[in-house]
Amino acid sequence: MNFRPSYSDYLIRILTASVYDVAVETPLESARGLSGRLKNNILLKREDLQPVFSFKIRGAYNKMAKLPKEALACGVIAASAGNHAQGVALSAQRLGCRAVIVMPKTTPQIKIDAVKNRGAEVVLEGMSYNDAYDHAVGLVKRDGLTYIAPFDDPDVIAGQGTVGMEIVRQHPDKIDAVFVQIGGGGLAAGVAAFIKQVRPDIKIIGVQTHDSCCMKQSVEQGSIVHLKDVGLFSDGTAVKVVGEETFRLCKDLLDDIITVDTDAVCSAIKDIFDDTRSIMEPAGALALAGLKTYIARTGAENKTFVAVTSGANMNFHRLRHVSERSELGEGNEGIFAVTIPEQPGSFRKFINLIGNRSITEFNYRYGDDKNAHIFVGMQTAGSRDRAVIVEQLNNAGLPNQDLTDDEISKIHIRYMVGGRTEKVVHERLVSFEFPERPGALALFLNQMQGDWNITLFHYRNHGADYGRVLVGIDVPPHDEAAFAAFLENLGYLYQDETHNEAYQLFLA
């Protein structure tokens, strides 16, 4: 990007942004239940209440409304599988121009239909956002369309910056910090560009997931980092490379960037629902997850914090996964592996040791004559309470492991406890992620077929936009190098889980 507006120029751009022809000024609501529980005044900036259920309409419309008439007459194009696509489609509908949205073939039908219903033309191309973007660039050159960037454009950033303008106008009293989710960085950059010039005392804190923290890594290293892979649960912020302009602004203006995990996001979705009866998409609850993490780290009390709820385009079937994981995120459930003697009375002794705690899950299958390994979930009151449980078990002479933070245990092993075999000598355990769409599992299996025997397989659809698979493969030692090459060439995000403690206890 050759042109870099000054901060004062951004202030003018935000104050004069053309967003309210299509966007609405969303409320800044008190989360009363959450405020009482966290001992701070928590306010939610409800961008999920926009006409397209996301803040993205602001930047898209502001950019398009400022295009020359001849450019609008030729039409616009965007590459997106999510909220930006709907923002561009609605803006084009309102401005009366042609809109082409290039989406990956992996895009769920519900999102494709939402864009078509706004009158846009949908082109399905490639298996990833990068494939869609490359095709969109080709159409720009071929058809003379104007590309509408999702975040790295001054007019888009200024449109998103009106969120910050509304926050300071709606709450003129003291605000200690505003928490903003970061994907490509357009929202965080815009909010910071406004607030830091008119209320520099307010901290602006970005929030990302642990597995999609490109902006945090870039800011820490002082240059833009290209991530090889990103986690897809918070798909609205799953960006491998941030923008040059958004990086410049975030590096200069953000006070901090916090990262959180999937459980924390699920917990935040539940928190927002409890206070508002509205359901956020994962990215929409990300800022609140970061806010809660900040309070836990700093012990802050009697402060005023704002979290932007950026979007509510949630896949309904993902809710079961969110429900399962929200209790873990709140610290209300702990998962443990416990070894007890394989003898009469052992179960009773274990249950009596637990006392009045509610058992949420209990998995066991006879293994051998000496020891029994049980997989148990129980209600807890946070990490300190889990430590008490571990101490009680240790004092009772029962070997145990706290698996609450072990992703493989939570996604796969809890559904598989009880299966062992002594016939597989060289089993390797690998977890995979692949784009979720009709036929995706069959395609994955067809690509998996090689010279090695599949010894274990677990797949469970969580209603997400990606699939999670756990696979055991019998790999002779002399084939290790070939197996490593096979994994790299397969084209899926993977992780070797062979030494996972829960797997070793229950399945190996």
Secondary structure, 3 states (H helix, E strand, C coil): CCCCCCHHHHHHHHHCCCCCCCCCCCCEEECHHHHHHHCCEEEEEEHHHCCCCECHHHHHHHHHHCCCHHHHHHCEEEECCCHHHHHHHHHHHHHCCCEEEEECCCCCHHHHHHHHCCCCEEEECCCCHHHHHHHHHHHHHHHCCEECCCCCCHHHHHHHHHHHHHHHHHCCCCCCEEEEECCCCHHHHHHHHHHHHHCCCCEEEEEEECCCCHHHHHHHHCCCCCCCCCCCCCHHHCCCCCCHHHHHHHHHHCCEEEEECHHHHHHHHHHHHHHHCCCCCHHHHHHHHHHHHHHHHHCCCCCEEEEEECECCCCHHHHHHHHHHHHHHHCCEEEEEEEEECCCCHHHHHHHHHCCCCEEEEECCCCCCCEEEEEEEEECCCHHHHHHHHHHHHHCCCCEEECCCCHHHHHCHHHCCCCCCCCCCCEEEEEEEEECCCCHHHHHHHHHCCCCEEEEEEECCCCCCEEEEEEEEECCHHHHHHHHHHHHHHCCEEEECCCCHHHHHHCC
